[in-house]
Structure formats: structure tokens, C-alpha cells
């Protein structure tokens, strides 16, 4: 009899780590856009 709890637990932790990494990149991008907005007074969208 195989216990699958370890697999689903590891899968959930890995998914949470990936989501956290993407959230960190998104937050960094938002902060950079806000600092650009504060510097020159216009809205700047970086698409590169």
C-alpha cells in the first residue's frame, strides 16, 4: 500500500514556491514602474 500524502504535500509546496517567485517578479516590476512614474511625472510601461 502506497502513501501518496508525501507526493501531494511536495507538489503543493513546489507550486507555492513557484507562485512566490512569480509574485516577487511582478511586485518588483510594479515598484520599478512606480519609481519611473515618480521621476518624470508620466506613466511609463516597460514592455521589454
C-alpha contacts under 8 A as a table, 3 or more apart, distances in Angstrom:
res1	aa1	res2	aa2	distance
3	X	6	X	7.10
4	X	7	X	5.30
4	X	8	X	6.51
5	X	8	X	5.34
5	X	9	X	5.99
6	X	9	X	5.09
6	X	10	X	6.04
7	X	10	X	5.24
7	X	11	X	6.07
8	X	11	X	4.92
8	X	12	X	6.07
9	X	12	X	5.20
9	X	13	X	6.25
10	X	13	X	5.11
10	X	14	X	6.08
11	X	14	X	5.15
11	X	15	X	6.13
12	X	15	X	5.16
12	X	16	X	6.12
13	X	16	X	5.07
13	X	17	X	6.18
14	X	17	X	5.09
14	X	18	X	6.30
15	X	18	X	5.16
15	X	19	X	6.19
16	X	19	X	5.10
16	X	20	X	6.10
17	X	20	X	5.03
17	X	21	X	6.28
18	X	21	X	5.15
18	X	22	X	6.35
19	X	22	X	5.19
19	X	23	X	6.09
20	X	23	X	5.01
20	X	24	X	6.17
21	X	24	X	5.13
21	X	25	X	6.48
22	X	25	X	5.19
22	X	26	X	6.25
23	X	26	X	5.05
23	X	27	X	6.05
24	X	27	X	5.18
24	X	28	X	6.10
25	X	28	X	5.10
25	X	29	X	6.19
26	X	29	X	5.08
26	X	30	X	6.24
27	X	30	X	5.08
27	X	31	X	6.17
28	X	31	X	5.16
28	X	32	X	6.16
29	X	32	X	5.12
29	X	33	X	6.19
30	X	33	X	5.08
30	X	34	X	6.20
31	X	34	X	5.08
31	X	35	X	6.21
32	X	35	X	5.14
32	X	36	X	6.23
33	X	36	X	5.08
33	X	37	X	6.12
33	X	43	X	7.92
33	X	44	X	6.39
33	X	45	X	6.77
33	X	46	X	7.63
34	X	37	X	4.90
34	X	38	X	6.17
35	X	38	X	5.05
35	X	39	X	6.26
36	X	39	X	5.18
36	X	40	X	6.59
36	X	43	X	7.68
36	X	44	X	6.54
37	X	40	X	5.90
37	X	41	X	5.35
37	X	42	X	5.41
37	X	43	X	5.27
37	X	44	X	6.22
38	X	41	X	5.55
38	X	42	X	7.76
